């Protein structure tokens, strides 16, 4: 990509202004924070390419090894309805080294998540309506059953 983006021009102007007047005045003028300016100033090597957005993609994305997959399937066979945390703890006791979120993604991808029965329907208690009538000398509370 040889195109120069507006972001790159903006960052270049930030760096030039900071070199001339200082980072604090630069942050005030461009309404940004000093850390942002320092970050781009540190990475600037004199070319516009150094001001391009870098990839945020992770460098390393480990896959489960066949031994780990076998361990998960063996333990899942005996604990198919276990909660995720309990299942993860049992795996950890057998030298499983992944995080609980990694285990969750693996189980969800393979369709091995425990199927929980749906919660029973919530049935509210019968509603009782209170009517408050007041007069100068007394206070009456009348209770009506739900059918009225």
C-alpha positions in Angstrom: 0.0 0.0 0.0 1.7 3.1 -1.2 -1.2 5.5 -0.5 -0.8 8.2 2.1 -3.9 8.4 4.4 -5.3 11.3 6.3 -4.3 9.7 9.5 -0.7 9.5 8.4 -0.7 13.2 7.5 -2.3 14.1 10.8 0.3 12.1 12.7 3.1 13.8 10.7 1.7 17.2 11.6 1.5 16.2 15.2 5.2 15.2 15.2 6.4 18.3 13.4 4.4 20.6 15.7 5.7 18.7 18.8 9.3 19.1 17.6 8.8 22.8 17.2 6.7 23.8 20.2 6.8 20.8 22.6 4.4 18.0 23.3 2.2 19.8 25.8 1.4 22.6 23.5 0.9 20.1 20.7 -1.6 18.1 22.8 -3.5 21.3 23.6 -3.7 22.5 20.0 -4.7 19.1 18.5 -7.0 18.2 21.5 -5.3 14.9 22.2 -3.2 13.5 25.0 0.5 13.6 25.3 0.8 9.8 25.4 -0.7 9.5 21.9 1.9 12.0 20.6 4.8 10.3 22.4 3.7 6.9 21.0 3.8 8.1 17.4 6.9 10.2 18.0 8.7 7.2 19.3 7.8 5.0 16.3 8.6 7.7 13.7 11.7 7.0 11.7 11.5 9.8 9.2 9.3 8.0 6.7 5.5 8.2 6.3 5.3 4.4 6.3 6.3 4.4 10.0 3.1 6.4 10.7 0.8 3.8 9.1 -1.6 1.8 11.3 -0.1 -1.4 12.4 -2.0 -4.7 12.5 -3.6 -5.7 15.9 -3.8 -9.3 14.9 -2.2 -11.6 17.5 1.2 -13.1 16.4 0.5 -16.5 18.0 -2.8 -18.4 18.1 -2.3 -21.8 19.7 -4.4 -24.8 18.7 -5.3 -27.6 21.0 -2.9 -30.5 20.7 -4.2 -34.0 20.0 -3.4 -35.0 23.6 -5.4 -32.1 25.0 -8.3 -33.0 22.7 -8.2 -36.6 23.9 -8.0 -35.5 27.5 -11.1 -33.2 27.1 -13.1 -35.9 25.3 -12.2 -38.5 28.0 -13.2 -36.3 30.9 -16.3 -35.0 29.1 -17.5 -38.5 28.6 -17.6 -39.0 32.4 -18.7 -35.4 33.3 -21.0 -34.5 30.4 -23.3 -32.3 32.5 -20.6 -30.7 34.6 -20.5 -26.9 34.9 -17.8 -25.2 32.8 -15.7 -24.1 35.8 -15.9 -27.6 37.5 -15.0 -29.2 34.2 -12.0 -26.8 33.8 -10.8 -27.5 37.3 -10.9 -31.3 36.7 -8.9 -30.7 33.5 -6.4 -28.5 35.4 -5.8 -31.3 37.8 -4.7 -33.5 34.9 -2.2 -30.9 33.6 -4.4 -29.0 31.2 -2.7 -25.7 30.5 -5.2 -23.6 28.7 -7.5 -20.8 30.0 -11.1 -21.3 30.9 -12.1 -19.0 28.0 -10.1 -21.1 25.6 -11.8 -24.2 26.9 -15.2 -22.6 26.5 -14.5 -21.7 22.8 -13.3 -25.2 22.1 -16.3 -26.8 23.7 -18.7 -24.5 22.0 -17.0 -25.1 18.6 -17.3 -28.9 19.1 -20.9 -28.7 20.4 -19.9 -30.3 23.7 -21.4 -27.7 26.1 -23.6 -29.1 28.8 -27.3 -28.8 28.1 -29.1 -27.4 31.1 -32.8 -27.8 31.5 -34.8 -24.6 31.1 -35.7 -22.7 34.2 -39.3 -23.2 35.3 -41.6 -20.4 34.5 -41.9 -17.7 37.1 -45.3 -17.6 38.7 -45.9 -14.4 40.6 -47.7 -14.4 43.9 -51.3 -13.2 43.8 -51.6 -9.5 43.6 -53.4 -7.7 46.4 -54.5 -4.2 45.9 -54.7 -1.8 48.8 -57.0 1.2 48.6 -56.2 3.9 51.1 -58.9 6.3 52.0 -58.3 9.0 54.5 -60.4 11.5 56.2 -59.6 14.0 58.8 -60.1 11.7 61.7 -59.3 8.1 60.5 -57.4 6.0 58.0 -59.1 2.9 56.4 -57.3 0.2 54.5 -59.5 -2.0 52.3 -58.1 -5.2 50.9 -59.7 -6.7 47.7 -59.0 -10.2 46.5 -57.4 -10.6 43.0 -60.7 -11.5 41.3 -62.3 -8.1 42.1 
